C-alpha cells in the first residue's frame, strides 16, 4: 500500500485504505464528499481467488 499512498500524495487527491469490509460504505461516503478525485485502496485476499478458481475449474457444463 505504500505505492498507493505515495501516488495519492503526489496527485494531491483524497485517499484512504479500507481497514475492513464493514467500513466500505463510510469510506465511499467520505470519498463522495470530497471536492475532487478520491481513491480508496482495498486490500484483496488472493487466497479466496484461488479457492474460487479451483471450484470453477471443477464445474462442467455440457452443451
BELQUINOR-V406412 format. One record per backbone hydrogen bond with DSSP energy under -1.0 kcal/mol. NH is the residue of the N-H (numbers start at 1). CO is the residue of the C=O. If there is no record, write none. Layout:
[[NH	CO] [NH	CO]]
This chain:
[[5	1] [6	2] [7	3] [8	4] [9	5] [10	6] [11	7] [13	8] [14	37] [16	39] [18	41] [23	20] [24	21] [27	23] [28	24] [29	25] [30	26] [31	27] [32	28] [33	29] [34	31] [39	14] [41	16] [46	44] [48	45] [50	46] [51	47] [52	48] [53	49] [54	50] [55	51] [56	52] [57	53]]
